Amino acid sequence: MRIKILPDAYGQIIELPVPIHRRVLGILERLEHWPAASGAKPLSGPLAGRYRIRTGDYRVQFRVEGDEVIVEKVGHRDGFYD
């Protein structure tokens, strides 16, 4: 799979504390092996069709289109789904 990071998500990744930044990069590497990436949960309601993976208190939201995993949002769980 190819990973595409949207500009907003890229900015969010850059702003993360260094230890969290490293963990998120690990998640992105796991997503290259979609659908074998462990820990992904489908979202529901208005976010149906998207998934999230958590690392501690942080979340990575993404969707899959064809052979691309598109990372849409990265951030702390507080207010993440607002």
C-alpha positions in Angstrom: 0.0 0.0 0.0 1.0 3.6 -0.6 0.6 6.0 2.3 -0.6 9.5 1.5 -0.6 12.1 4.3 -2.9 15.1 3.8 -1.4 18.5 4.5 -3.3 19.1 7.7 -2.3 15.7 9.1 1.3 16.4 8.1 1.3 19.6 10.1 -0.3 17.7 13.1 2.5 15.1 12.9 5.2 17.7 12.9 3.7 19.4 16.0 3.7 16.1 18.1 6.1 15.6 21.0 9.2 13.6 19.8 8.3 10.3 21.5 4.7 10.4 20.1 6.1 11.5 16.7 8.2 8.3 16.6 5.2 6.1 17.6 3.1 7.7 14.8 5.8 7.0 12.3 5.7 3.4 13.4 1.9 3.3 12.8 2.5 4.7 9.3 4.9 1.9 8.6 2.3 -0.6 9.8 -0.3 0.9 7.5 1.9 0.1 4.5 0.8 -3.5 5.1 -2.9 -2.8 5.1 -5.2 -4.7 5.7 -2.8 -6.8 7.8 -2.1 -3.7 10.1 -3.2 -4.6 13.6 -5.2 -2.3 15.9 -7.3 -0.5 13.2 -10.9 0.1 14.2 -13.6 1.2 11.8 -15.4 4.5 12.7 -19.1 5.0 12.6 -21.7 7.7 12.2 -20.5 10.7 10.1 -17.0 9.1 10.0 -18.2 5.8 8.5 -15.7 4.5 5.9 -12.7 5.7 8.0 -10.5 4.0 10.5 -8.5 4.9 13.5 -5.4 3.4 15.1 -4.4 4.5 18.6 -1.1 4.8 20.3 -1.5 5.7 23.9 -3.6 8.8 24.1 -3.1 9.7 20.4 -5.1 8.7 17.3 -4.4 8.4 13.6 -7.5 8.6 11.4 -7.3 7.3 7.9 -9.3 6.0 5.0 -8.5 3.5 2.3 -9.0 4.2 -1.4 -7.8 1.6 -3.9 -4.2 0.9 -3.1 -3.7 4.1 -1.0 -4.0 4.6 2.7 -4.9 8.3 3.2 -4.0 9.7 6.6 -6.5 12.5 7.4 -5.9 13.5 11.0 -3.5 12.9 13.9 -3.9 14.1 17.4 -4.7 13.6 21.1 -7.9 11.8 21.9 -9.3 14.8 23.7 -11.5 16.4 21.1 -10.2 14.2 18.3 -13.6 13.3 17.0 -15.2 16.8 17.3 
